Amino acid sequence: MEWREFAEAMAQLARQLLAQESVQGTLDEIAASAVRLVDGCDAAGILAVRKGRAVTLSACGELVEASDRLQGELAEGPCFDLAARADGVNGECVFRIPDITEPQPSWPRFAAAARELGIGSMTGVLLYTHDADFGALNLYSRRPGAFGKDIETAGWLLASHAAVALADARTIDQLEEAMETRHAIGEAMGILMERHKLTEDDAFNVLRRISQQHNIKLRDVAQRVRSDRAKKA
């Protein structure tokens, strides 16, 4: 794909990402777009590392989950290292393995197993903004030499658009969750006030006390009160 075509595709991608209705929808569109837009890309996925464990956030293509699982088991691999460290591999935010059949001193066990999976070349870039990082976007090809030097710029452009859209989607999800939580707590307080003749403050304190004593989120306590009323109705 020529750079002008790629730039036009990036503009269209930005609109598509912002049109997604959830964080997961945004993640899935990012992975699918990488396969669609990057020449030679057979599969793409987004990997995060949480408490030392590899977590596949999205996968487009069968190579992704197999590679993520392998890197998680070995605690070794370019995607794993990139996702695990906010400053990227060797201080960089992008990695590129042009030919995984060649020796890979940094990840010898992974490289050997990756060849058996049918991976020929890989590249990846961090998904991050100034405020947060979301893991690594990783691209796979079955063919050695599929990703040239230009892929680093293309991957960075793709990841930049994706990270901004992902941050926006996460913010919207958080706001919606906060609104739902506030609504659920308010309804549960109303039920307790009506049932037990409590004041607003007393009803909230009852919910908070149950939450603290049983180590349950306040929203979940409120949902139980609402569900209990529905059963008795």
KEKESE-961546 format. One record per residue: residue in three letters; x, y, z of N, C-alpha, C in turn; residue number from 0. Coordinates in Angstrom, 1 decimal. Layout:
BEGIN
  resn      nu      nv      nw     cau     cav     caw      cu      cv      cw  resi
   ala       X       Y       Z       X       Y       Z       X       Y       Z   NUM
...
***
This chain:
BEGIN
  resn      nu      nv      nw     cau     cav     caw      cu      cv      cw  resi
   met     0.8    -1.2     0.0     0.0     0.0     0.0     0.9     1.3     0.0     0
   glu     0.6     2.2    -0.9     1.4     3.4    -1.0     1.1     4.3     0.2     1
   trp     2.0     5.2     0.6     1.9     6.0     1.8     0.6     6.9     1.7     2
   arg     0.3     7.4     0.5    -0.9     8.3     0.4    -2.2     7.4     0.7     3
   glu    -2.2     6.2     0.2    -3.3     5.3     0.5    -3.4     5.0     2.0     4
   phe    -2.2     4.8     2.5    -2.1     4.4     4.0    -2.6     5.6     4.8     5
   ala    -2.2     6.8     4.5    -2.7     8.0     5.2    -4.2     8.1     5.1     6
   glu    -4.8     7.9     4.0    -6.2     7.9     3.8    -6.9     6.8     4.6     7
   ala    -6.2     5.6     4.7    -6.8     4.5     5.5    -6.7     4.8     6.9     8
   met    -5.7     5.6     7.4    -5.6     6.0     8.8    -6.7     6.9     9.2     9
   ala    -7.0     7.8     8.3    -8.1     8.8     8.6    -9.5     8.0     8.7    10
   gln    -9.7     7.0     7.8   -10.9     6.2     7.9   -10.9     5.4     9.2    11
   leu    -9.7     4.8     9.5    -9.6     4.0    10.7   -10.0     4.8    11.9    12
   ala    -9.5     6.1    12.0    -9.8     6.9    13.2   -11.3     7.1    13.4    13
   arg   -12.0     7.2    12.2   -13.5     7.3    12.3   -14.1     6.0    12.8    14
   gln   -13.6     4.9    12.3   -14.1     3.6    12.6   -13.9     3.3    14.1    15
   leu   -12.7     3.6    14.6   -12.4     3.3    16.0   -13.3     4.2    16.9    16
   leu   -13.5     5.4    16.6   -14.3     6.3    17.4   -15.8     5.9    17.4    17
   ala   -16.2     5.1    16.3   -17.6     4.7    16.2   -17.9     3.5    17.0    18
   gln   -16.8     2.8    17.6   -17.0     1.6    18.4   -17.8     1.9    19.7    19
   glu   -18.6     1.0    20.1   -19.4     1.2    21.3   -18.9     0.7    22.6    20
   ser   -17.7     0.1    22.6   -17.1    -0.4    23.8   -15.6    -0.5    23.7    21
   val   -15.0    -0.7    24.8   -13.5    -0.9    24.8   -13.2    -2.1    24.0    22
   gln   -13.9    -3.2    24.3   -13.6    -4.5    23.5   -13.8    -4.3    22.0    23
   gly   -14.8    -3.6    21.7   -15.0    -3.4    20.2   -13.9    -2.6    19.6    24
   thr   -13.4    -1.6    20.4   -12.2    -0.8    19.9   -11.0    -1.7    19.8    25
   leu   -10.7    -2.6    20.8    -9.6    -3.5    20.7    -9.7    -4.4    19.5    26
   asp   -10.8    -5.0    19.3   -11.0    -5.9    18.2   -10.9    -5.2    16.8    27
   glu   -11.3    -4.0    16.7   -11.2    -3.2    15.5    -9.7    -2.9    15.2    28
   ile    -9.0    -2.6    16.2    -7.6    -2.3    16.1    -6.8    -3.5    15.5    29
   ala    -7.1    -4.7    16.1    -6.4    -5.9    15.6    -6.8    -6.2    14.2    30
   ala    -8.1    -6.2    13.9    -8.6    -6.5    12.5    -8.0    -5.5    11.5    31
   ser    -7.9    -4.2    11.9    -7.5    -3.2    11.0    -6.0    -3.4    10.7    32
   ala    -5.2    -3.9    11.6    -3.8    -4.1    11.4    -3.6    -5.2    10.3    33
   val    -4.4    -6.2    10.3    -4.4    -7.3     9.3    -4.8    -6.8     8.0    34
   arg    -5.8    -5.9     8.0    -6.4    -5.4     6.8    -5.5    -4.4     6.1    35
   leu    -4.8    -3.6     6.9    -4.1    -2.4     6.4    -2.6    -2.7     6.1    36
   val    -2.0    -3.6     6.9    -0.5    -3.8     6.8    -0.2    -4.9     5.8    37
   asp     0.5    -4.6     4.8     0.9    -5.6     3.8     1.7    -6.7     4.4    38
   gly     1.4    -7.9     4.1     2.1    -9.1     4.7     1.6    -9.6     6.0    39
   cys     0.7    -8.8     6.7     0.3    -9.2     8.0    -0.8   -10.3     7.9    40
   asp    -0.5   -11.4     8.5    -1.5   -12.5     8.5    -2.3   -12.6     9.8    41
   ala    -1.8   -12.0    10.8    -2.5   -12.0    12.1    -2.0   -10.9    13.0    42
   ala    -2.9   -10.4    13.9    -2.5    -9.3    14.8    -3.3    -9.5    16.1    43
   gly    -2.7    -9.0    17.1    -3.4    -9.1    18.4    -2.8    -8.0    19.4    44
   ile    -3.5    -7.9    20.5    -3.1    -7.0    21.5    -2.8    -7.7    22.8    45
   leu    -1.6    -7.6    23.3    -1.2    -8.4    24.5    -0.9    -7.4    25.6    46
   ala    -1.4    -7.7    26.8    -1.0    -7.0    28.0    -0.4    -7.9    29.0    47
   val     0.4    -7.4    29.9     1.0    -8.2    31.0     0.5    -7.7    32.3    48
   arg    -0.2    -8.5    33.0    -0.8    -8.1    34.3    -0.2    -9.0    35.4    49
   lys     0.5    -8.4    36.3     1.1    -9.1    37.4     1.9   -10.3    36.9    50
   gly     2.7   -10.0    35.9     3.6   -11.0    35.3     2.9   -12.1    34.4    51
   arg     1.6   -11.9    34.2     0.9   -12.9    33.3     0.5   -12.3    32.0    52
   ala     0.7   -13.0    30.9     0.3   -12.6    29.6    -1.3   -12.7    29.5    53
   val    -1.9   -11.6    29.0    -3.3   -11.6    28.8    -3.6   -11.1    27.4    54
   thr    -4.3   -11.9    26.6    -4.6   -11.6    25.2    -5.9   -10.7    25.3    55
   leu    -5.8    -9.5    24.9    -6.9    -8.6    25.0    -7.8    -8.7    23.7    56
   ser    -7.1    -9.0    22.6    -7.8    -9.1    21.3    -6.9   -10.0    20.4    57
   ala    -7.6   -10.7    19.5    -6.8   -11.6    18.6    -7.6   -11.6    17.3    58
   cys    -6.8   -11.4    16.2    -7.3   -11.6    14.8    -6.4   -12.5    14.1    59
   gly    -6.7   -13.8    14.1    -5.9   -14.8    13.4    -5.4   -15.8    14.5    60
   glu    -5.3   -17.0    14.1    -5.0   -18.1    15.0    -3.6   -18.0    15.6    61
   leu    -2.6   -17.4    14.9    -1.3   -17.3    15.4    -1.2   -16.5    16.8    62
   val    -2.1   -15.6    17.0    -2.0   -14.7    18.1    -2.1   -15.4    19.4    63
   glu    -3.2   -16.1    19.7    -3.3   -16.7    21.0    -2.3   -17.7    21.3    64
   ala    -1.9   -18.5    20.2    -0.8   -19.5    20.4     0.5   -18.8    20.8    65
   ser     0.8   -17.7    20.1     2.1   -17.0    20.5     2.0   -16.4    21.9    66
   asp     0.8   -15.8    22.2     0.7   -15.1    23.5     0.8   -16.2    24.6    67
   arg     0.1   -17.3    24.4     0.2   -18.4    25.4     1.6   -18.9    25.6    68
   leu     2.3   -19.0    24.5     3.7   -19.5    24.5     4.6   -18.5    25.3    69
   gln     4.4   -17.2    25.0     5.3   -16.2    25.7     4.9   -16.1    27.2    70
   gly     3.6   -16.3    27.5     3.2   -16.3    28.9     3.8   -17.5    29.6    71
   glu     3.8   -18.7    29.0     4.4   -19.9    29.7     5.9   -19.7    29.9    72
   leu     6.6   -19.1    28.9     8.0   -19.0    29.0     8.5   -17.7    29.7    73
   ala     7.5   -16.8    29.9     7.8   -15.5    30.4     9.0   -14.9    29.6    74
   glu     8.9   -15.1    28.3     9.9   -14.6    27.3     9.3   -14.4    26.0    75
   gly     9.8   -13.4    25.3     9.3   -13.1    23.9     9.2   -11.6    23.7    76
   pro     9.3   -11.2    22.5     9.3    -9.8    22.1     8.0    -9.1    22.5    77
   cys     6.8    -9.7    22.3     5.5    -9.1    22.6     5.4    -9.0    24.2    78
   phe     5.8   -10.1    24.9     5.8   -10.1    26.3     6.6    -9.0    26.9    79
   asp     7.8    -8.9    26.4     8.7    -7.8    27.0     8.2    -6.4    26.7    80
   leu     7.7    -6.3    25.5     7.2    -4.9    25.1     6.0    -4.6    25.9    81
   ala     5.0    -5.5    26.1     3.8    -5.2    26.9     4.2    -5.0    28.4    82
   ala     5.2    -5.7    28.9     5.5    -5.7    30.3     6.2    -4.5    30.8    83
   arg     6.9    -3.8    29.8     7.7    -2.6    30.2     7.2    -1.4    29.4    84
   ala     6.8    -0.4    30.2     6.3     0.8    29.6     7.2     1.5    28.6    85
   asp     8.5     1.3    28.9     9.5     2.0    28.0     9.9     1.1    26.8    86
   gly     9.3    -0.1    26.7     9.5    -0.9    25.5    10.7    -1.8    25.6    87
   val    11.0    -2.5    24.5    12.2    -3.4    24.5    13.4    -2.6    24.3    88
   asn    14.4    -2.7    25.2    15.6    -2.0    25.1    15.4    -0.5    25.0    89
   gly    14.4     0.0    25.8    14.1     1.4    25.8    13.3     1.9    24.6    90
   glu    12.9     1.0    23.7    12.2     1.4    22.5    10.7     1.1    22.7    91
   cys     9.9     1.6    21.8     8.5     1.4    21.8     8.0     0.5    20.7    92
   val     9.0     0.0    19.9     8.7    -0.8    18.7     9.8    -1.9    18.7    93
   phe     9.3    -3.1    18.3    10.3    -4.2    18.0    10.0    -4.7    16.6    94
   arg    11.0    -5.3    15.9    10.8    -5.9    14.6    11.8    -7.1    14.5    95
   ile    11.2    -8.2    14.1    12.0    -9.4    13.9    11.8    -9.8    12.4    96
   pro    12.7    -9.4    11.5    12.5    -9.6    10.1    12.4   -11.1     9.7    97
   asp    13.2   -11.9    10.4    13.2   -13.3    10.1    13.5   -14.1    11.3    98
   ile    12.5   -14.8    11.8    12.6   -15.5    13.1    13.3   -16.8    12.9    99
   thr    13.6   -17.2    11.7    14.4   -18.4    11.5    15.9   -18.1    11.8   100
   glu    16.3   -16.8    11.9    17.7   -16.5    12.3    17.8   -16.5    13.8   101
   pro    19.0   -16.6    14.3    19.2   -16.7    15.8    18.6   -15.4    16.5   102
   gln    17.9   -15.6    17.6    17.3   -14.5    18.4    17.9   -14.6    19.8   103
   pro    19.0   -14.0    20.1    19.7   -14.2    21.4    18.8   -13.7    22.6   104
   ser    18.0   -12.8    22.3    17.1   -12.2    23.4    16.0   -13.2    23.8   105
   trp    15.6   -14.0    22.9    14.4   -14.9    23.1    14.7   -16.3    22.5   106
   pro    15.7   -17.0    22.9    16.0   -18.2    22.2    15.0   -19.3    22.2   107
   arg    14.3   -19.5    23.4    13.3   -20.5    23.6    12.1   -20.2    22.8   108
   phe    11.7   -18.9    22.9    10.5   -18.5    22.2    10.7   -18.6    20.7   109
   ala    11.8   -18.2    20.2    12.1   -18.2    18.7    12.0   -19.6    18.2   110
   ala    12.6   -20.6    18.9    12.5   -21.9    18.4    11.1   -22.5    18.4   111
   ala    10.3   -22.2    19.4     8.9   -22.6    19.4     8.1   -21.9    18.4   112
   ala     8.4   -20.6    18.2     7.6   -19.8    17.3     7.7   -20.3    15.8   113
   arg     8.9   -20.8    15.5     9.1   -21.3    14.2     8.2   -22.6    14.0   114
   glu     8.0   -23.3    15.0     7.2   -24.5    15.0     5.7   -24.1    14.8   115
   leu     5.4   -22.9    15.3     4.0   -22.4    15.2     3.7   -21.9    13.7   116
   gly     4.8   -21.7    13.0     4.6   -21.2    11.6     4.8   -19.7    11.5   117
   ile     5.4   -19.1    12.5     5.7   -17.7    12.4     7.0   -17.4    11.7   118
   gly     6.9   -16.5    10.7     8.1   -16.2     9.9     8.7   -14.9    10.3   119
   ser     7.9   -13.9    10.6     8.4   -12.6    11.0     7.4   -11.9    11.9   120
   met     7.8   -11.0    12.7     7.0   -10.3    13.7     7.4    -8.9    13.8   121
   thr     6.4    -8.1    14.3     6.7    -6.7    14.7     5.6    -6.3    15.7   122
   gly     6.0    -5.3    16.5     5.0    -4.9    17.5     5.3    -3.4    18.0   123
   val     4.3    -2.8    18.5     4.4    -1.4    19.0     3.5    -1.2    20.2   124
   leu     4.0    -0.4    21.1     3.2    -0.1    22.3     2.0     0.7    22.0   125
   leu     0.9     0.4    22.6    -0.3     1.2    22.6    -0.2     2.1    23.9   126
   tyr     0.1     3.4    23.7     0.1     4.2    24.9    -0.2     5.7    24.6   127
   thr    -0.6     6.4    25.6    -0.8     7.8    25.5     0.1     8.4    26.7   128
   his     0.1     9.7    26.9     0.9    10.3    27.9     0.4     9.8    29.3   129
   asp    -0.9     9.4    29.4    -1.5     9.1    30.7    -1.5     7.6    31.0   130
   ala    -1.5     6.8    30.0    -1.6     5.3    30.2    -1.1     4.5    29.1   131
   asp    -0.7     3.2    29.4    -0.3     2.3    28.4    -1.3     1.1    28.4   132
   phe    -1.6     0.6    27.2    -2.7    -0.4    27.1    -2.2    -1.8    26.7   133
   gly    -0.9    -1.9    26.6    -0.3    -3.2    26.1     0.4    -3.0    24.8   134
   ala     0.6    -4.1    24.1     1.3    -4.0    22.8     0.5    -4.6    21.6   135
   leu     0.5    -3.9    20.5    -0.1    -4.3    19.3     1.0    -5.1    18.5   136
   asn     0.7    -6.4    18.3     1.7    -7.3    17.7     1.2    -7.8    16.3   137
   leu     2.0    -7.8    15.3     1.7    -8.2    14.0     2.5    -9.4    13.6   138
   tyr     1.9   -10.4    13.0     2.6   -11.6    12.6     2.4   -11.9    11.1   139
   ser     3.5   -12.5    10.6     3.5   -13.0     9.2     4.0   -14.4     9.2   140
   arg     3.5   -15.2     8.3     4.0   -16.6     8.2     5.3   -16.6     7.3   141
   arg     5.5   -15.5     6.7     6.6   -15.4     5.7     7.8   -14.6     6.3   142
   pro     9.0   -15.2     6.3    10.2   -14.4     6.8    10.4   -13.2     5.8   143
   gly    10.8   -12.1     6.4    11.1   -10.9     5.6     9.8   -10.1     5.2   144
   ala     8.7   -10.4     5.8     7.4    -9.8     5.4     7.4    -8.3     5.8   145
   phe     8.1    -8.0     7.0     8.0    -6.7     7.5     9.4    -6.0     7.3   146
   gly     9.4    -4.9     6.5    10.6    -4.2     6.3    10.7    -3.0     7.2   147
   lys    11.7    -2.2     7.0    12.0    -1.1     8.0    10.8    -0.1     8.0   148
   asp    10.1     0.0     6.9     8.9     1.0     6.9     7.8     0.6     7.8   149
   ile     7.8    -0.7     8.2     6.7    -1.2     9.1     6.8    -0.5    10.5   150
   glu     8.0     0.0    10.9     8.1     0.7    12.2     7.3     2.0    12.2   151
   thr     7.4     2.7    11.0     6.6     4.0    10.9     5.1     3.7    10.8   152
   ala     4.8     2.7     9.9     3.4     2.3     9.7     2.8     1.8    11.1   153
   gly     3.5     1.0    11.8     3.0     0.5    13.0     2.8     1.6    14.1   154
   trp     3.8     2.5    14.1     3.6     3.6    15.0     2.4     4.5    14.7   155
   leu     2.2     4.8    13.4     1.0     5.5    13.1    -0.3     4.8    13.4   156
   leu    -0.3     3.5    13.2    -1.5     2.7    13.5    -1.7     2.7    15.0   157
   ala    -0.7     2.5    15.7    -0.8     2.4    17.2    -1.2     3.8    17.8   158
   ser    -0.7     4.8    17.2    -1.0     6.2    17.8    -2.5     6.4    17.6   159
   his    -3.0     6.2    16.5    -4.5     6.3    16.3    -5.2     5.4    17.2   160
   ala    -4.8     4.2    17.3    -5.5     3.2    18.2    -5.4     3.6    19.6   161
   ala    -4.3     4.0    20.1    -4.2     4.4    21.6    -5.1     5.5    21.9   162
   val    -5.2     6.5    21.1    -6.0     7.7    21.4    -7.5     7.2    21.4   163
   ala    -7.9     6.4    20.4    -9.3     5.9    20.4    -9.6     5.0    21.6   164
   leu    -8.6     4.2    22.0    -8.7     3.3    23.1    -8.9     4.1    24.4   165
   ala    -8.1     5.1    24.6    -8.2     6.0    25.8    -9.6     6.6    25.8   166
   asp   -10.1     7.1    24.7   -11.4     7.7    24.6   -12.5     6.7    24.9   167
   ala   -12.4     5.4    24.4   -13.4     4.4    24.6   -13.4     4.0    26.1   168
   arg   -12.2     3.9    26.7   -12.1     3.5    28.1   -12.7     4.6    29.0   169
   thr   -12.5     5.9    28.6   -13.1     7.0    29.4   -14.6     6.9    29.3   170
   ile   -15.1     6.6    28.1   -16.6     6.5    28.0   -17.2     5.4    28.8   171
   asp   -16.5     4.2    28.7   -16.9     3.1    29.5   -16.9     3.4    31.0   172
   gln   -15.9     4.1    31.5   -15.8     4.4    32.9   -16.9     5.3    33.3   173
   leu   -17.2     6.3    32.5   -18.3     7.2    32.8   -19.6     6.5    32.8   174
   glu   -19.8     5.6    31.8   -21.1     4.9    31.8   -21.2     4.0    33.0   175
   glu   -20.1     3.3    33.4   -20.1     2.5    34.6   -20.4     3.3    35.8   176
   ala   -19.8     4.5    35.9   -20.0     5.3    37.1   -21.5     5.7    37.2   177
   met   -22.1     6.0    36.0   -23.5     6.4    36.0   -24.4     5.3    36.4   178
   glu   -24.1     4.1    35.9   -24.8     2.9    36.3   -24.7     2.6    37.7   179
   thr   -23.5     2.7    38.3   -23.2     2.5    39.7   -24.0     3.4    40.6   180
   arg   -24.0     4.7    40.2   -24.7     5.7    41.0   -26.2     5.4    40.9   181
   his   -26.7     5.0    39.8   -28.1     4.7    39.7   -28.5     3.5    40.5   182
   ala   -27.7     2.5    40.5   -27.9     1.3    41.3   -27.9     1.5    42.8   183
   ile   -26.9     2.3    43.2   -26.9     2.7    44.6   -28.0     3.5    45.1   184
   gly   -28.4     4.5    44.2   -29.6     5.3    44.6   -30.8     4.5    44.7   185
   glu   -31.0     3.6    43.8   -32.3     2.7    43.8   -32.3     1.8    45.1   186
   ala   -31.1     1.3    45.4   -31.0     0.4    46.6   -31.2     1.2    47.8   187
   met   -30.7     2.4    47.9   -31.0     3.3    49.1   -32.5     3.6    49.2   188
   gly   -33.1     3.8    48.1   -34.6     4.1    48.1   -35.3     2.9    48.7   189
   ile   -34.9     1.7    48.3   -35.6     0.4    48.7   -35.4     0.3    50.3   190
   leu   -34.2     0.5    50.8   -33.9     0.4    52.2   -34.7     1.5    53.0   191
   met   -34.7     2.7    52.4   -35.4     3.8    53.1   -36.9     3.5    53.2   192
   glu   -37.5     2.9    52.2   -38.9     2.6    52.2   -39.2     1.4    53.1   193
   arg   -38.3     0.4    53.0   -38.5    -0.9    53.7   -38.3    -0.7    55.2   194
   his   -37.3     0.0    55.6   -36.9     0.1    57.0   -37.0     1.5    57.6   195
   lys   -37.7     2.4    56.9   -37.9     3.8    57.4   -36.6     4.5    57.8   196
   leu   -35.6     4.4    56.9   -34.3     5.0    57.2   -34.2     6.3    56.5   197
   thr   -33.3     7.1    57.0   -32.9     8.4    56.3   -32.0     8.0    55.2   198
   glu   -31.8     9.0    54.3   -30.9     8.8    53.2   -29.5     8.4    53.6   199
   asp   -29.0     9.2    54.6   -27.6     8.9    55.2   -27.5     7.5    55.8   200
   asp   -28.6     7.1    56.6   -28.6     5.8    57.2   -28.6     4.7    56.2   201
   ala   -29.4     4.9    55.1   -29.5     3.8    54.1   -28.1     3.6    53.4   202
   phe   -27.4     4.8    53.1   -26.1     4.6    52.5   -25.1     4.0    53.4   203
   asn   -25.2     4.3    54.7   -24.3     3.7    55.7   -24.5     2.2    55.8   204
   val   -25.7     1.7    55.7   -26.0     0.3    55.7   -25.3    -0.4    54.5   205
   leu   -25.5     0.2    53.3   -24.8    -0.4    52.1   -23.3    -0.4    52.3   206
   arg   -22.8     0.7    52.8   -21.3     0.8    52.9   -20.8    -0.2    54.0   207
   arg   -21.5    -0.4    55.1   -21.1    -1.3    56.1   -21.1    -2.7    55.6   208
   ile   -22.1    -3.1    54.8   -22.2    -4.5    54.2   -21.0    -4.7    53.3   209
   ser   -20.7    -3.6    52.5   -19.6    -3.7    51.5   -18.3    -3.9    52.2   210
   gln   -18.1    -3.2    53.3   -16.8    -3.3    54.0   -16.7    -4.6    54.8   211
   gln   -17.7    -5.0    55.4   -17.7    -6.3    56.2   -17.5    -7.5    55.4   212
   his   -18.1    -7.5    54.2   -18.0    -8.7    53.3   -17.0    -8.5    52.1   213
   asn   -16.3    -7.4    52.1   -15.4    -7.1    51.0   -16.0    -7.3    49.7   214
   ile   -17.2    -6.6    49.5   -17.9    -6.7    48.3   -18.1    -5.2    47.8   215
   lys   -17.9    -5.0    46.5   -18.1    -3.7    45.9   -19.5    -3.1    46.2   216
   leu   -19.5    -1.8    46.5   -20.7    -1.2    46.8   -21.8    -1.4    45.8   217
   arg   -21.4    -1.3    44.5   -22.3    -1.5    43.4   -22.9    -2.9    43.5   218
   asp   -22.1    -3.9    43.8   -22.7    -5.3    43.9   -23.6    -5.5    45.1   219
   val   -23.3    -4.8    46.2   -24.3    -4.8    47.3   -25.6    -4.2    46.9   220
   ala   -25.5    -3.1    46.2   -26.7    -2.4    45.7   -27.5    -3.3    44.8   221
   gln   -26.8    -4.0    43.9   -27.5    -4.9    43.0   -28.2    -6.0    43.7   222
   arg   -27.6    -6.5    44.8   -28.2    -7.6    45.6   -29.5    -7.1    46.2   223
   val   -29.5    -5.9    46.7   -30.7    -5.3    47.3   -31.8    -5.2    46.3   224
   arg   -31.4    -4.8    45.1   -32.4    -4.6    44.0   -33.0    -6.0    43.6   225
   ser   -32.1    -7.0    43.5   -32.5    -8.3    43.1   -33.4    -8.9    44.1   226
   asp   -33.1    -8.7    45.4   -33.9    -9.3    46.5   -35.3    -8.7    46.4   227
   arg   -35.4    -7.4    46.1   -36.7    -6.8    46.0   -37.5    -7.4    44.8   228
   ala   -36.8    -7.6    43.7   -37.5    -8.1    42.5   -38.0    -9.5    42.8   229
   lys   -37.3   -10.3    43.6   -37.8   -11.7    43.9   -39.0   -11.7    44.8   230
   lys   -39.1   -10.7    45.7   -40.2   -10.6    46.6   -41.4    -9.9    46.0   231
   ala   -41.2    -9.2    44.9   -42.3    -8.5    44.2   -43.4    -9.5    43.7   232
***
